[in-house]
Amino acid sequence: MSDSQSIYATIGGQEAVEAVVSDFYDRVFDDPVLEPYFEGVDREALYAHQVQFISAVAGGPVSYDGADMRAAHEGMGVTEEAFGRVATYLAEALRENGVAEANVETILDEVGALEPDVVGQ
């Protein structure tokens, strides 16, 4: 069993990931800096993709079938500040939902690696 597979199981599987994603989007949608990025976005589809994405990076038995990160963020003009805020809210949501710090770091490393495909597209 790899480290990432154990993260998904350790944090409590799909139910835990859904709780984290729900908490995460409560934070994101409350941020006036981030609000414009989500105008007119199908929030249910976004939520479903985020659950898939977090499950996949945590090593769950889920593959992410959303658009690749570059395509998904094309034309959005995501700034480094906005990316950083989103990463911070994800970290807060993970910690708030009892995810161990080592696992938070692993997930954030995966997310951080995507920055070049998200920022400035």
N, C-alpha and C positions, 0 to 999 in steps of 0.2 A: 504494500500500500504506500503510495507516494504521500508526501507532506500535504499536497493540495487536496488529495482525496480525503484525507483525514480532517481537513478544515471543514468541508461541507458537512461531514458526519458529526464532527465535534461541536459545531455551532447549532446543530439541531435540524439539519436538512431543510426541505422546502419551506416548512412553516416558519422557521427562523429567518430564512432569506426574505420571505414575504414581509415579515415584521420589520426587518431592516429597511427594505425598499420603501415601505409605507412611511416609516419615520423619516427616511432620507428625502422623499418627495415633499413631505410636510415642510421640511426645512428649506428645500430648494424653491418651492412655490411661494414661500413667505418672503423671499429675498427680492427686493425691488431691482437690484442690479441684474438678477437672473431672469426675472419675469418676462422681459421682451423676447428672450430666446424660446419661450414656450407658448407664445401667443398662437392660437389656432392649432396647436398640436393635439393629437388624439391621446389624451392622458392614459386611457386604459391600455392602448397599444404600447405606449412608452413604458408604463409600469410592467407590462408582461415582458417586454424586451429586457428591461433592467433586471427582473427576476432571473431570466435566462442567463443574462450576462454575468451577474454576480455568482449564480450557481456554477456556471462554467469556469470562471476564474478561481472559484473555491474548490474546484475538482469534483463537482457533483456529476451525477449521471445524466447530464443535460448538455446538449450542444447549442451554441448560440447561432441562431439562423437569421439574425437581423442583418441589415446592410453592414458592409465593413465600415469601420469608424470614419475613414476619410470621406466615403460617399455619404454616410449618415449626417455628417456635419458640414457638408459642402455648402458654401454660400451663407453660412450662419455668422461668419466673422467672430467666432469665439475668441475671446481675449485670454491672455495668461491669467489675468485676475479672475475671470469667470471660471476658468478651468480649476484654478486653485480653490475657489469657493466651493465648487461642486465636490472636489476631493475632500475638503474639510468637512462638509456636511456628511459625506459618506463615512468618514472616520468617526464622526460624532455618533451617527446612527449605529454603526457597528459596535462601538463601545457602550452606548446606551442600552443595547440589546444583549450585553454580556459576552461579546466576542473577546477572547483573550488577546492581549496586546501583540503577541508574536503573530497571530493570525491576521489581525488588523494590518500590521506592517506588510505581510505577504500580499494581501489583497490590494493594498495601496501601491505597492511596487508594480503589480500588474497594471493597475489603472494609470500610474505615472508613466509607464512605458508607452501608453497610447497618446500622450500629450502631442507629439509631433503630427499625428494623424487627425487631431481634433482642433488644435489652436490654429487660427489664421486661415482656415479653409474657405 
